[in-house]
Amino acid sequence: MTAWEPIAATDAAPAVPPFELRRAAPEGEPPPTPLVFASPHSGRFYPEDMMAAAALDALAIRRSEDAFVDELIAEAPELGVAVIRANLARAYIDLNRDAFELDPAMFADELPDFARARTARVAAGLGTIARVVSEGQEIYARKLTFAEAKRRIEGAHAPYHAALARLIGEAHAAHGYAILIDWHSMPAAAARIGGRDGACDIVLGDRFGAACAGVVTQRVERALEEMGYRVARNAPYAGGYTTEHYGRPGRRTHALQIEISRALYLDEAVLSPTAGFARLQADLTALTRRLAGADWNGLK
């Protein structure tokens, strides 16, 4: 079994490394499959500087996590898939955002001109430094400084994406193409609203076909439906920054976001796995095995 590779702790989070990764082959050897899995929102560490500034308790803030998603895909490296997971909480630094997607209203000082302050995600309070948790509650009791945001971005966001880009590059160099799957979970309430055809269990986001070849989305969709899951495409989630940034089918780099309803595996009130966790984990392991063994030569 390959071990998680700890990345050096930073000033932004001295107690833990900002993320960890597991390769399917020793570093320096070509990866056995073109697949890379990422879990950017399952981090469970909340640095002291954040909690000291917070207006909410830890449980309230934790409801923004994609709790235990990293554990749902834990078997992937044994099946030939490289995996990168966040250790730092999404509410502290959102790795599925542009680096400087920041809300000016959160800061005591002015943001630099290069900050992206007018995106839909910032308007929703869910920029790189989140203003609210998923229920709309304000996280902070005071305004932050840009220096605090910059420290988080440089200490976690930048090295995470550098490492993810390397994993994708290694897969591409070995196979002539790469397939990134960005794993997330969604509140049960969002899943009940579902896609265009009603409630769903899983949403596949490929930026409406712009982030990956159709065969990637189709194969994942078919496999999940055969397992009995209700699958929607691009609604209510079409893919975030990671999918949009790395998905370049014309360059043979394909990215797909998978959103899983928390109702399948999690008690959202107390953030504890339910009896459904084992079945879902087994099904996602079977999906991974199927994708790892598939003939993807058409993507070259």
C-alpha positions as CSV (number, residue, x, y, z in Angstrom):
1,M,0.0,0.0,0.0
2,T,1.4,3.4,-1.0
3,A,1.7,5.9,1.9
4,W,0.4,9.4,1.9
5,E,3.2,11.9,1.1
6,P,3.0,14.7,3.6
7,I,3.8,18.1,2.2
8,A,5.8,20.4,4.4
9,A,3.8,22.5,6.9
10,T,3.7,26.2,6.2
11,D,3.3,29.4,8.2
12,A,-0.3,29.3,7.1
13,A,-0.8,26.1,8.9
14,P,2.2,25.1,11.1
15,A,0.4,22.2,12.8
16,V,-0.3,20.2,9.6
17,P,0.8,20.1,6.0
18,P,-1.8,21.8,3.8
19,F,-2.4,18.7,1.7
20,E,-1.2,15.2,1.1
21,L,-0.9,13.0,-1.9
22,R,-0.6,9.3,-2.7
23,R,0.9,8.1,-6.0
24,A,0.0,4.8,-7.6
25,A,3.7,4.2,-8.4
26,P,6.9,5.4,-6.7
27,E,7.9,8.9,-7.5
28,G,9.9,9.0,-10.7
29,E,8.1,6.0,-12.2
30,P,5.3,6.4,-14.7
31,P,1.8,6.2,-13.2
32,P,0.0,3.0,-14.3
33,T,-3.2,4.8,-15.4
34,P,-4.0,8.3,-16.7
35,L,-6.3,8.9,-13.8
36,V,-5.8,11.6,-11.1
37,F,-8.3,12.0,-8.2
38,A,-8.6,15.2,-6.2
39,S,-10.5,16.0,-3.0
40,P,-10.1,19.7,-2.3
41,H,-12.9,20.2,0.2
42,S,-12.5,17.3,2.6
43,G,-9.9,18.9,4.8
44,R,-10.7,18.8,8.5
45,F,-8.0,21.1,10.1
46,Y,-9.0,24.6,11.3
47,P,-5.9,26.7,12.1
48,E,-6.0,28.6,15.4
49,D,-5.8,32.0,13.6
50,M,-9.1,31.3,11.8
51,M,-10.9,30.1,14.9
52,A,-9.7,33.1,16.9
53,A,-11.4,35.4,14.4
54,A,-14.5,33.3,14.0
55,A,-18.0,34.2,15.1
56,L,-19.2,30.5,14.8
57,D,-18.4,27.4,16.6
58,A,-16.4,24.5,15.0
59,L,-19.5,22.4,14.2
60,A,-21.3,25.2,12.4
61,I,-18.2,25.9,10.3
62,R,-17.6,22.2,9.6
63,R,-20.9,22.0,7.7
64,S,-19.1,23.5,4.7
65,E,-16.8,20.5,4.5
66,D,-17.2,17.7,1.9
67,A,-16.9,15.5,4.9
68,F,-15.2,12.1,4.4
69,V,-15.1,12.3,0.6
70,D,-11.3,11.5,0.8
71,E,-12.2,8.3,2.6
72,L,-14.8,7.3,0.0
73,I,-12.0,7.2,-2.6
74,A,-9.3,5.9,-0.3
75,E,-8.8,2.7,-2.3
76,A,-8.0,4.5,-5.6
77,P,-4.1,4.4,-5.3
78,E,-4.3,0.6,-5.0
79,L,-6.1,0.6,-8.3
80,G,-3.6,2.7,-10.1
81,V,-4.9,6.2,-9.5
82,A,-2.9,9.1,-8.0
83,V,-4.9,11.0,-5.3
84,I,-4.4,14.4,-3.7
85,R,-6.4,15.6,-0.7
86,A,-6.6,18.8,1.3
87,N,-5.9,18.8,5.0
88,L,-6.9,22.4,5.6
89,A,-10.6,23.1,5.8
90,R,-12.5,24.5,2.9
91,A,-13.7,27.4,5.0
92,Y,-10.0,28.4,5.7
93,I,-8.9,28.2,2.1
94,D,-11.0,27.0,-0.8
95,L,-8.8,25.2,-3.2
96,N,-11.5,25.0,-5.8
97,R,-11.4,28.7,-6.5
98,D,-9.2,31.1,-8.4
99,A,-6.3,32.0,-6.1
100,F,-7.4,35.6,-5.5
101,E,-11.2,35.3,-5.8
102,L,-11.8,37.5,-2.8
103,D,-14.7,39.6,-1.4
104,P,-13.6,43.2,-0.6
105,A,-16.3,43.5,2.1
106,M,-14.4,40.9,4.2
107,F,-11.2,42.9,4.4
108,A,-10.1,45.9,6.5
109,D,-7.8,47.1,3.8
110,E,-8.1,47.5,0.0
111,L,-7.5,44.4,-2.2
112,P,-5.0,44.7,-5.0
113,D,-6.3,45.3,-8.5
114,F,-5.6,41.7,-9.6
115,A,-8.1,40.3,-7.1
116,R,-11.2,38.8,-8.7
117,A,-13.9,40.5,-6.6
118,R,-16.9,40.3,-9.0
119,T,-17.4,36.6,-9.5
120,A,-20.7,34.7,-8.8
121,R,-18.9,32.7,-6.1
122,V,-17.7,35.8,-4.3
123,A,-21.2,37.2,-4.5
124,A,-22.5,34.1,-2.8
125,G,-19.9,34.5,0.0
126,L,-17.9,31.5,-1.2
127,G,-14.7,32.9,-2.6
128,T,-11.2,31.7,-1.9
129,I,-11.6,32.8,1.7
130,A,-15.3,32.0,2.5
131,R,-17.4,34.7,4.1
132,V,-20.3,32.3,5.0
133,V,-20.9,28.7,5.7
134,S,-23.4,26.7,3.6
135,E,-26.4,27.9,5.7
136,G,-25.5,31.5,5.0
137,Q,-24.1,32.3,8.5
138,E,-21.2,34.8,8.6
139,I,-18.0,33.0,9.6
140,Y,-15.9,35.9,11.0
141,A,-16.4,38.3,13.9
142,R,-14.0,40.8,12.4
143,K,-12.7,41.9,9.1
144,L,-9.5,40.2,7.8
145,T,-6.5,41.8,6.3
146,F,-5.2,41.1,2.8
147,A,-1.9,39.9,4.4
148,E,-3.9,37.1,6.1
149,A,-5.5,36.0,2.9
150,K,-2.2,36.2,1.0
151,R,-0.5,34.0,3.6
152,R,-3.2,31.3,3.2
153,I,-3.1,31.5,-0.6
154,E,0.7,31.3,-0.7
155,G,0.9,28.6,2.0
156,A,-1.8,26.3,0.7
157,H,-3.5,27.2,-2.5
158,A,-0.4,27.7,-4.6
159,P,1.5,24.5,-3.5
160,Y,-1.7,22.4,-3.8
161,H,-2.2,23.4,-7.4
162,A,1.4,23.1,-8.2
163,A,1.3,19.5,-6.9
164,L,-2.0,18.7,-8.8
165,A,-0.5,20.1,-12.0
166,R,2.5,17.8,-11.6
167,L,0.3,14.7,-11.1
168,I,-1.7,15.6,-14.2
169,G,1.6,16.2,-16.1
170,E,3.0,12.9,-15.1
171,A,-0.1,11.1,-16.2
172,H,-0.1,12.9,-19.5
173,A,3.6,12.2,-20.1
174,A,3.1,8.5,-19.5
175,H,-0.1,7.9,-21.4
176,G,-0.5,10.8,-23.9
177,Y,-3.6,12.1,-22.0
178,A,-4.8,12.6,-18.4
179,I,-8.2,12.3,-16.7
180,L,-8.8,14.4,-13.6
181,I,-11.8,13.6,-11.4
182,D,-12.5,16.3,-8.8
183,W,-14.6,14.8,-6.0
184,H,-17.1,16.7,-3.9
185,S,-20.3,16.2,-1.9
186,M,-23.5,18.3,-1.9
187,P,-26.1,18.9,0.8
188,A,-29.1,16.6,0.7
189,A,-31.3,19.7,0.1
190,A,-29.4,20.5,-3.1
191,A,-29.7,16.9,-4.3
192,R,-33.5,16.9,-3.7
193,I,-33.8,19.9,-6.0
194,G,-31.6,18.0,-8.4
195,G,-31.0,18.3,-12.0
196,R,-33.4,19.1,-14.8
197,D,-35.3,15.9,-14.3
198,G,-35.8,16.1,-10.5
199,A,-34.0,14.7,-7.5
200,C,-30.6,13.1,-8.0
201,D,-27.9,11.2,-6.1
202,I,-24.8,12.3,-8.0
203,V,-24.1,15.2,-10.4
204,L,-21.5,15.1,-13.1
205,G,-20.1,18.5,-14.0
206,D,-18.1,18.7,-17.2
207,R,-18.7,22.4,-17.9
208,F,-21.4,21.4,-20.4
209,G,-18.9,19.3,-22.4
210,A,-16.1,21.9,-22.4
211,A,-13.9,20.3,-19.7
212,C,-13.7,16.7,-21.0
213,A,-14.5,14.4,-23.9
214,G,-18.0,13.1,-23.9
215,V,-16.9,9.5,-23.5
216,V,-15.5,10.3,-20.0
217,T,-18.8,11.7,-18.7
218,Q,-20.8,8.9,-20.5
219,R,-18.7,6.1,-19.0
220,V,-19.0,7.4,-15.5
221,E,-22.7,8.1,-15.9
222,R,-23.4,4.6,-17.3
223,A,-21.4,2.9,-14.5
224,L,-23.2,4.8,-11.7
225,E,-26.7,4.3,-13.2
226,E,-26.0,0.6,-13.5
227,M,-25.3,0.6,-9.8
228,G,-28.7,2.2,-9.2
229,Y,-27.8,5.8,-8.7
230,R,-29.8,8.7,-10.1
231,V,-27.3,10.8,-12.1
232,A,-27.7,14.4,-13.3
233,R,-25.4,16.4,-15.6
234,N,-24.3,20.0,-14.9
235,A,-27.2,20.9,-12.7
236,P,-27.1,22.1,-10.1
237,Y,-23.3,21.9,-10.4
238,A,-21.4,22.2,-13.7
239,G,-17.9,22.1,-12.3
240,G,-15.8,24.6,-10.4
241,Y,-12.5,26.3,-10.8
242,T,-10.5,23.0,-10.9
243,T,-12.7,21.5,-13.6
244,E,-12.6,24.7,-15.7
245,H,-8.9,25.4,-15.2
246,Y,-7.5,21.9,-15.9
247,G,-10.1,20.6,-18.4
248,R,-8.5,21.1,-21.8
249,P,-9.8,18.3,-24.1
250,G,-8.0,19.8,-27.1
251,R,-4.8,19.2,-25.2
252,R,-5.9,15.8,-24.1
253,T,-6.4,16.8,-20.5
254,H,-9.9,15.9,-19.3
255,A,-11.5,17.1,-16.1
256,L,-14.8,16.0,-14.5
257,Q,-16.4,17.1,-11.2
258,I,-18.4,14.5,-9.3
259,E,-20.8,15.8,-6.6
260,I,-22.3,13.1,-4.3
261,S,-25.4,13.7,-2.2
262,R,-24.5,13.6,1.5
263,A,-27.8,11.8,2.1
264,L,-26.2,8.7,0.7
265,Y,-23.6,8.4,3.4
266,L,-23.6,11.2,6.1
267,D,-25.7,12.4,9.0
268,E,-25.4,16.1,8.2
269,A,-26.6,17.2,11.6
270,V,-23.6,15.7,13.4
271,L,-21.3,15.1,10.5
272,S,-21.0,11.4,11.1
273,P,-21.0,8.6,8.5
274,T,-24.2,6.5,8.3
275,A,-24.7,2.9,7.4
276,G,-24.8,3.9,3.8
277,F,-21.1,4.9,3.8
278,A,-19.8,1.3,3.3
279,R,-22.0,0.7,0.3
280,L,-21.1,4.0,-1.3
281,Q,-17.4,3.4,-0.7
282,A,-17.6,0.0,-2.2
283,D,-19.5,1.3,-5.3
284,L,-17.0,4.1,-5.8
285,T,-14.1,1.6,-5.5
286,A,-15.9,-0.5,-8.2
287,L,-16.3,2.6,-10.4
288,T,-12.6,3.4,-10.0
289,R,-11.6,-0.1,-10.9
290,R,-13.8,0.1,-14.0
291,L,-12.3,3.4,-15.1
292,A,-8.7,2.3,-14.3
293,G,-9.2,-0.8,-16.5
294,A,-11.0,1.0,-19.4
295,D,-9.6,1.5,-22.9
296,W,-9.2,5.2,-23.2
297,N,-7.1,5.1,-26.4
298,G,-9.6,7.2,-28.2
299,L,-8.6,10.2,-26.0
300,K,-5.0,10.2,-27.4
